[in-house]
Amino acid sequence: MADPRLALDFTKQVGSFRLEIEATIGNEILVLFGPSGAGKTQTLYAIAGLTRPDQGEITLDGRSLFRRRGGEAPVDLPARQRQIAMVFQQYALFPHLTARENVEFPMRPASKARALELLGRVRLEDHADRYPHQLSGGQQQRVAIARALAANARVLLLDEPFSALDRPVRDALHQDLRTLQEETGIVIVYVTHNLEDALVTGDRLALLDHGRIIQAAPAGTIFSAPRSRSVLEILGVPNLLDGQLIDGKLDWNGLSIQLPPTGSLTASPTASWRGREGMALSGYLPSEEVLLSDDQRSDRLPNLFPCRVRRVLPVGRSHRVIVDLPNGGSIEALLRSPSAPPRIGTSLYVSLPPHAIVLTAE
């Protein structure tokens, strides 16, 4: 990546858990995403200086914030000297101070004009004289972000900052966050458990699994070119397909699946499944690509199998239809048709288009 501003290369052992983080972060919002216990918050703490890595280095704009390597002079700047601010899910505002006074608190010297400017940046200048208990949850979180900026931070770390808020409020705050990053150029590292939030907010996703970043890329790249099956599991994609290559097709628990004509594997642009009989393959098929039909004569459709409708879940104007297959597996289809969805128990045929199957061998 061109011109990385924040560079991470460190390890830390916490009991039986080992954190090994290597990443470069530019002028962007990077979302750390992964299951509980993957190391997301520990990574933020190490960047902020709230916990000390065992080995490695953390640099910001070429300046070492932490360094512990053999043969090199150690560096470990205290948190207050790193120009890094952290915002937690709990807003941690001083209840006896107004919004403006909370923002002024980290300033040296305090500046009422600067505090009002920062509150204006988060659209709260009209609430400057209100106390935290007089503000909504979303407003309190915006005050917390303004207070973080008041310390002239060059990096903003956000640990599940909006998870307790309602969907419309979160949507508005995500847009505010993107606007803030674009206007200030501040580096933002954002931890969330919510994939939808991650996709809306981040320029890139960094997927953590057992203390390591297993893939970091724009969301579109991760979904179209997942590096491993672990990536698919973390994303929680539907329609996982696991099996072996037999006679040029994927044997998925007894169903023979015709594969994409390119033969490519997303784990490596040059890798191919062709001619590798017996190799283990994993992949997935996006729900919107799955086709359902009540016509058994649809034999022109590839990967056509009989199925029975097990569940129908409304999603706005669409429906998620989950069907059971003869091999004991199930497939989810996303139907956007305005017509009524099929009823539970209905016998249908499902087609899995080969061109839409995304494969990885790792």
Number of C-alpha atoms within 10 A of each C-alpha: 6 8 10 16 19 23 21 20 16 23 21 20 13 11 6 5 13 15 23 20 19 16 15 17 20 18 19 19 25 25 27 27 25 26 16 12 13 21 24 28 19 19 24 21 18 19 29 24 20 13 14 18 26 15 16 19 22 25 19 21 12 11 12 17 21 25 22 18 14 9 6 8 8 15 14 17 14 12 17 11 12 21 17 22 23 23 20 16 14 16 19 13 19 13 12 11 16 20 31 27 21 25 29 24 17 15 17 9 8 14 16 14 11 15 25 21 17 24 26 15 17 19 15 19 16 10 19 18 13 14 19 23 12 14 14 12 18 19 20 21 25 25 28 24 27 26 28 24 25 24 18 14 18 20 24 23 26 22 22 17 24 23 15 13 16 11 12 9 15 17 16 11 21 18 13 17 19 17 14 16 17 14 10 11 15 20 23 28 24 25 25 21 17 12 16 9 18 23 15 13 21 22 17 21 28 25 24 25 21 17 22 18 22 17 18 20 16 16 18 12 14 21 18 13 19 27 22 20 21 17 22 19 13 15 17 11 15 16 19 20 22 18 20 21 21 17 14 18 19 23 20 18 14 11 17 17 22 18 23 16 9 11 15 18 25 23 17 14 9 9 13 17 21 16 12 13 13 16 14 17 20 22 22 20 23 19 20 13 18 18 17 21 16 14 10 12 9 13 11 8 14 16 17 19 17 17 25 19 21 17 16 18 12 12 11 7 9 16 21 18 22 21 25 20 17 13 11 9 15 17 23 25 24 21 23 14 10 9 8 9 16 17 13 14 13 12 17 18 21 28 22 24 19 17 14 17 21 22 29 25 20 17
